[in-house]
């Protein structure tokens, strides 16, 4: 997102693919946003 190097402790899986971030905080924000988005699509918001 900002162009910094990806860190090994900042990886997550998204729809079967590995997504990397420069810090765990951004990874956690991404995971929370995806969870909210998926819940809204499923009508569980």
PDB file with one MODEL, atoms N, CA, C and O in Angstrom:
MODEL        1
ATOM      1  N   UNK A   1       0.821  -1.189   0.000  1.00  0.00           N
ATOM      2  CA  UNK A   1       0.000   0.000   0.000  1.00  0.00           C
ATOM      3  C   UNK A   1       0.869   1.258   0.000  1.00  0.00           C
ATOM      4  O   UNK A   1       0.533   2.256  -0.638  1.00  0.00           O
ATOM      5  N   UNK A   2       1.979   1.197   0.717  1.00  0.00           N
ATOM      6  CA  UNK A   2       2.855   2.371   0.764  1.00  0.00           C
ATOM      7  C   UNK A   2       4.210   2.096   0.123  1.00  0.00           C
ATOM      8  O   UNK A   2       5.045   2.998   0.048  1.00  0.00           O
ATOM      9  N   UNK A   3       4.444   0.884  -0.335  1.00  0.00           N
ATOM     10  CA  UNK A   3       5.674   0.558  -1.022  1.00  0.00           C
ATOM     11  C   UNK A   3       6.815   0.078  -0.144  1.00  0.00           C
ATOM     12  O   UNK A   3       7.927  -0.113  -0.636  1.00  0.00           O
ATOM     13  N   UNK A   4       6.568  -0.123   1.148  1.00  0.00           N
ATOM     14  CA  UNK A   4       7.609  -0.629   2.034  1.00  0.00           C
ATOM     15  C   UNK A   4       7.748  -2.135   1.840  1.00  0.00           C
ATOM     16  O   UNK A   4       6.817  -2.785   1.366  1.00  0.00           O
ATOM     17  N   UNK A   5       8.903  -2.698   2.202  1.00  0.00           N
ATOM     18  CA  UNK A   5       9.090  -4.144   2.055  1.00  0.00           C
ATOM     19  C   UNK A   5       8.113  -4.943   2.919  1.00  0.00           C
ATOM     20  O   UNK A   5       7.718  -4.509   4.001  1.00  0.00           O
ATOM     21  N   UNK A   6       7.739  -6.105   2.423  1.00  0.00           N
ATOM     22  CA  UNK A   6       6.831  -6.999   3.135  1.00  0.00           C
ATOM     23  C   UNK A   6       7.606  -7.724   4.230  1.00  0.00           C
ATOM     24  O   UNK A   6       8.748  -8.136   4.029  1.00  0.00           O
ATOM     25  N   UNK A   7       6.971  -7.875   5.392  1.00  0.00           N
ATOM     26  CA  UNK A   7       7.584  -8.593   6.508  1.00  0.00           C
ATOM     27  C   UNK A   7       6.926  -9.962   6.653  1.00  0.00           C
ATOM     28  O   UNK A   7       5.727 -10.117   6.420  1.00  0.00           O
ATOM     29  N   UNK A   8       7.721 -10.940   7.039  1.00  0.00           N
ATOM     30  CA  UNK A   8       7.238 -12.317   7.149  1.00  0.00           C
ATOM     31  C   UNK A   8       6.120 -12.475   8.171  1.00  0.00           C
ATOM     32  O   UNK A   8       5.281 -13.364   8.025  1.00  0.00           O
ATOM     33  N   UNK A   9       6.088 -11.630   9.206  1.00  0.00           N
ATOM     34  CA  UNK A   9       5.040 -11.740  10.226  1.00  0.00           C
ATOM     35  C   UNK A   9       3.787 -10.955   9.866  1.00  0.00           C
ATOM     36  O   UNK A   9       2.899 -10.776  10.700  1.00  0.00           O
ATOM     37  N   UNK A  10       3.717 -10.485   8.621  1.00  0.00           N
ATOM     38  CA  UNK A  10       2.595  -9.649   8.201  1.00  0.00           C
ATOM     39  C   UNK A  10       1.887 -10.218   6.978  1.00  0.00           C
ATOM     40  O   UNK A  10       1.437  -9.472   6.109  1.00  0.00           O
ATOM     41  N   UNK A  11       1.793 -11.526   6.917  1.00  0.00           N
ATOM     42  CA  UNK A  11       1.138 -12.194   5.796  1.00  0.00           C
ATOM     43  C   UNK A  11      -0.241 -12.679   6.214  1.00  0.00           C
ATOM     44  O   UNK A  11      -0.484 -12.970   7.385  1.00  0.00           O
ATOM     45  N   UNK A  12      -1.139 -12.762   5.240  1.00  0.00           N
ATOM     46  CA  UNK A  12      -2.468 -13.321   5.471  1.00  0.00           C
ATOM     47  C   UNK A  12      -2.922 -14.024   4.203  1.00  0.00           C
ATOM     48  O   UNK A  12      -2.383 -13.785   3.123  1.00  0.00           O
ATOM     49  N   UNK A  13      -3.899 -14.880   4.340  1.00  0.00           N
ATOM     50  CA  UNK A  13      -4.507 -15.527   3.180  1.00  0.00           C
ATOM     51  C   UNK A  13      -5.800 -14.809   2.831  1.00  0.00           C
ATOM     52  O   UNK A  13      -6.605 -14.502   3.711  1.00  0.00           O
ATOM     53  N   UNK A  14      -5.996 -14.546   1.564  1.00  0.00           N
ATOM     54  CA  UNK A  14      -7.227 -13.927   1.087  1.00  0.00           C
ATOM     55  C   UNK A  14      -7.666 -14.672  -0.158  1.00  0.00           C
ATOM     56  O   UNK A  14      -7.019 -14.606  -1.203  1.00  0.00           O
ATOM     57  N   UNK A  15      -8.768 -15.377  -0.031  1.00  0.00           N
ATOM     58  CA  UNK A  15      -9.335 -16.144  -1.145  1.00  0.00           C
ATOM     59  C   UNK A  15      -8.301 -17.069  -1.782  1.00  0.00           C
ATOM     60  O   UNK A  15      -8.196 -17.170  -3.004  1.00  0.00           O
ATOM     61  N   UNK A  16      -7.531 -17.748  -0.907  1.00  0.00           N
ATOM     62  CA  UNK A  16      -6.563 -18.722  -1.372  1.00  0.00           C
ATOM     63  C   UNK A  16      -5.229 -18.168  -1.817  1.00  0.00           C
ATOM     64  O   UNK A  16      -4.385 -18.917  -2.308  1.00  0.00           O
ATOM     65  N   UNK A  17      -5.021 -16.883  -1.658  1.00  0.00           N
ATOM     66  CA  UNK A  17      -3.764 -16.259  -2.074  1.00  0.00           C
ATOM     67  C   UNK A  17      -3.109 -15.568  -0.888  1.00  0.00           C
ATOM     68  O   UNK A  17      -3.788 -15.067   0.008  1.00  0.00           O
ATOM     69  N   UNK A  18      -1.794 -15.549  -0.892  1.00  0.00           N
ATOM     70  CA  UNK A  18      -1.055 -14.881   0.168  1.00  0.00           C
ATOM     71  C   UNK A  18      -0.964 -13.394  -0.154  1.00  0.00           C
ATOM     72  O   UNK A  18      -0.602 -13.003  -1.264  1.00  0.00           O
ATOM     73  N   UNK A  19      -1.300 -12.576   0.837  1.00  0.00           N
ATOM     74  CA  UNK A  19      -1.198 -11.122   0.712  1.00  0.00           C
ATOM     75  C   UNK A  19      -0.238 -10.663   1.803  1.00  0.00           C
ATOM     76  O   UNK A  19      -0.379 -11.054   2.962  1.00  0.00           O
ATOM     77  N   UNK A  20       0.739  -9.834   1.436  1.00  0.00           N
ATOM     78  CA  UNK A  20       1.733  -9.382   2.394  1.00  0.00           C
ATOM     79  C   UNK A  20       1.655  -7.898   2.658  1.00  0.00           C
ATOM     80  O   UNK A  20       1.292  -7.109   1.785  1.00  0.00           O
ATOM     81  N   UNK A  21       2.003  -7.530   3.881  1.00  0.00           N
ATOM     82  CA  UNK A  21       1.995  -6.138   4.319  1.00  0.00           C
ATOM     83  C   UNK A  21       3.320  -5.809   4.989  1.00  0.00           C
ATOM     84  O   UNK A  21       4.084  -6.713   5.328  1.00  0.00           O
ATOM     85  N   UNK A  22       3.599  -4.537   5.183  1.00  0.00           N
ATOM     86  CA  UNK A  22       4.864  -4.131   5.791  1.00  0.00           C
ATOM     87  C   UNK A  22       4.826  -4.196   7.316  1.00  0.00           C
ATOM     88  O   UNK A  22       5.867  -4.084   7.964  1.00  0.00           O
ATOM     89  N   UNK A  23       3.637  -4.375   7.896  1.00  0.00           N
ATOM     90  CA  UNK A  23       3.550  -4.519   9.351  1.00  0.00           C
ATOM     91  C   UNK A  23       2.259  -5.243   9.721  1.00  0.00           C
ATOM     92  O   UNK A  23       1.301  -5.245   8.948  1.00  0.00           O
ATOM     93  N   UNK A  24       2.234  -5.857  10.898  1.00  0.00           N
ATOM     94  CA  UNK A  24       1.056  -6.609  11.320  1.00  0.00           C
ATOM     95  C   UNK A  24      -0.185  -5.741  11.491  1.00  0.00           C
ATOM     96  O   UNK A  24      -1.302  -6.233  11.327  1.00  0.00           O
ATOM     97  N   UNK A  25      -0.019  -4.480  11.812  1.00  0.00           N
ATOM     98  CA  UNK A  25      -1.167  -3.587  11.988  1.00  0.00           C
ATOM     99  C   UNK A  25      -1.974  -3.441  10.708  1.00  0.00           C
ATOM    100  O   UNK A  25      -3.203  -3.498  10.733  1.00  0.00           O
ATOM    101  N   UNK A  26      -1.289  -3.254   9.595  1.00  0.00           N
ATOM    102  CA  UNK A  26      -1.991  -3.132   8.312  1.00  0.00           C
ATOM    103  C   UNK A  26      -2.633  -4.457   7.926  1.00  0.00           C
ATOM    104  O   UNK A  26      -3.732  -4.484   7.373  1.00  0.00           O
ATOM    105  N   UNK A  27      -1.944  -5.554   8.218  1.00  0.00           N
ATOM    106  CA  UNK A  27      -2.531  -6.876   7.950  1.00  0.00           C
ATOM    107  C   UNK A  27      -3.834  -7.042   8.725  1.00  0.00           C
ATOM    108  O   UNK A  27      -4.835  -7.505   8.178  1.00  0.00           O
ATOM    109  N   UNK A  28      -3.815  -6.662  10.001  1.00  0.00           N
ATOM    110  CA  UNK A  28      -5.005  -6.806  10.840  1.00  0.00           C
ATOM    111  C   UNK A  28      -6.145  -5.917  10.358  1.00  0.00           C
ATOM    112  O   UNK A  28      -7.302  -6.336  10.383  1.00  0.00           O
ATOM    113  N   UNK A  29      -5.841  -4.706   9.924  1.00  0.00           N
ATOM    114  CA  UNK A  29      -6.869  -3.807   9.378  1.00  0.00           C
ATOM    115  C   UNK A  29      -7.481  -4.406   8.114  1.00  0.00           C
ATOM    116  O   UNK A  29      -8.695  -4.348   7.921  1.00  0.00           O
ATOM    117  N   UNK A  30      -6.646  -4.978   7.259  1.00  0.00           N
ATOM    118  CA  UNK A  30      -7.122  -5.617   6.038  1.00  0.00           C
ATOM    119  C   UNK A  30      -8.052  -6.774   6.368  1.00  0.00           C
ATOM    120  O   UNK A  30      -9.131  -6.890   5.788  1.00  0.00           O
ATOM    121  N   UNK A  31      -7.635  -7.636   7.303  1.00  0.00           N
ATOM    122  CA  UNK A  31      -8.453  -8.786   7.682  1.00  0.00           C
ATOM    123  C   UNK A  31      -9.802  -8.352   8.245  1.00  0.00           C
ATOM    124  O   UNK A  31     -10.823  -8.968   7.940  1.00  0.00           O
ATOM    125  N   UNK A  32      -9.820  -7.302   9.061  1.00  0.00           N
ATOM    126  CA  UNK A  32     -11.077  -6.809   9.631  1.00  0.00           C
ATOM    127  C   UNK A  32     -11.980  -6.245   8.540  1.00  0.00           C
ATOM    128  O   UNK A  32     -13.188  -6.484   8.547  1.00  0.00           O
ATOM    129  N   UNK A  33     -11.402  -5.504   7.610  1.00  0.00           N
ATOM    130  CA  UNK A  33     -12.198  -4.921   6.525  1.00  0.00           C
ATOM    131  C   UNK A  33     -12.787  -6.010   5.643  1.00  0.00           C
ATOM    132  O   UNK A  33     -13.951  -5.930   5.253  1.00  0.00           O
ATOM    133  N   UNK A  34     -11.997  -7.024   5.326  1.00  0.00           N
ATOM    134  CA  UNK A  34     -12.474  -8.136   4.494  1.00  0.00           C
ATOM    135  C   UNK A  34     -13.601  -8.876   5.205  1.00  0.00           C
ATOM    136  O   UNK A  34     -14.591  -9.248   4.575  1.00  0.00           O
ATOM    137  N   UNK A  35     -13.461  -9.091   6.504  1.00  0.00           N
ATOM    138  CA  UNK A  35     -14.505  -9.783   7.259  1.00  0.00           C
ATOM    139  C   UNK A  35     -15.808  -8.998   7.226  1.00  0.00           C
ATOM    140  O   UNK A  35     -16.876  -9.583   7.046  1.00  0.00           O
ATOM    141  N   UNK A  36     -15.735  -7.682   7.397  1.00  0.00           N
ATOM    142  CA  UNK A  36     -16.947  -6.850   7.334  1.00  0.00           C
ATOM    143  C   UNK A  36     -17.561  -6.874   5.942  1.00  0.00           C
ATOM    144  O   UNK A  36     -18.781  -6.964   5.800  1.00  0.00           O
ATOM    145  N   UNK A  37     -16.725  -6.795   4.921  1.00  0.00           N
ATOM    146  CA  UNK A  37     -17.206  -6.798   3.545  1.00  0.00           C
ATOM    147  C   UNK A  37     -17.881  -8.127   3.213  1.00  0.00           C
ATOM    148  O   UNK A  37     -18.973  -8.150   2.643  1.00  0.00           O
ATOM    149  N   UNK A  38     -17.228  -9.233   3.572  1.00  0.00           N
ATOM    150  CA  UNK A  38     -17.811 -10.551   3.296  1.00  0.00           C
ATOM    151  C   UNK A  38     -19.135 -10.745   4.050  1.00  0.00           C
ATOM    152  O   UNK A  38     -20.076 -11.334   3.517  1.00  0.00           O
ATOM    153  N   UNK A  39     -19.202 -10.248   5.290  1.00  0.00           N
ATOM    154  CA  UNK A  39     -20.444 -10.360   6.063  1.00  0.00           C
ATOM    155  C   UNK A  39     -21.547  -9.544   5.419  1.00  0.00           C
ATOM    156  O   UNK A  39     -22.696  -9.982   5.383  1.00  0.00           O
ATOM    157  N   UNK A  40     -21.220  -8.364   4.911  1.00  0.00           N
ATOM    158  CA  UNK A  40     -22.226  -7.528   4.250  1.00  0.00           C
ATOM    159  C   UNK A  40     -22.734  -8.210   2.979  1.00  0.00           C
ATOM    160  O   UNK A  40     -23.929  -8.171   2.687  1.00  0.00           O
ATOM    161  N   UNK A  41     -21.838  -8.826   2.234  1.00  0.00           N
ATOM    162  CA  UNK A  41     -22.260  -9.528   1.027  1.00  0.00           C
ATOM    163  C   UNK A  41     -23.164 -10.710   1.340  1.00  0.00           C
ATOM    164  O   UNK A  41     -24.062 -11.044   0.568  1.00  0.00           O
ATOM    165  N   UNK A  42     -22.916 -11.333   2.475  1.00  0.00           N
ATOM    166  CA  UNK A  42     -23.725 -12.493   2.881  1.00  0.00           C
ATOM    167  C   UNK A  42     -25.014 -12.075   3.586  1.00  0.00           C
ATOM    168  O   UNK A  42     -25.830 -12.917   3.959  1.00  0.00           O
ATOM    169  N   UNK A  43     -25.187 -10.755   3.765  1.00  0.00           N
ATOM    170  CA  UNK A  43     -26.385 -10.261   4.439  1.00  0.00           C
ATOM    171  C   UNK A  43     -26.346 -10.401   5.933  1.00  0.00           C
ATOM    172  O   UNK A  43     -27.390 -10.448   6.584  1.00  0.00           O
ATOM    173  N   UNK A  44     -25.134 -10.470   6.497  1.00  0.00           N
ATOM    174  CA  UNK A  44     -24.979 -10.654   7.937  1.00  0.00           C
ATOM    175  C   UNK A  44     -24.373  -9.415   8.592  1.00  0.00           C
ATOM    176  O   UNK A  44     -23.693  -9.534   9.611  1.00  0.00           O
ATOM    177  N   UNK A  45     -24.601  -8.255   8.041  1.00  0.00           N
ATOM    178  CA  UNK A  45     -24.007  -7.033   8.602  1.00  0.00           C
ATOM    179  C   UNK A  45     -24.792  -6.520   9.713  1.00  0.00           C
ATOM    180  O   UNK A  45     -24.436  -5.499  10.300  1.00  0.00           O
TER     181      UNK A  45
ENDMDL
END
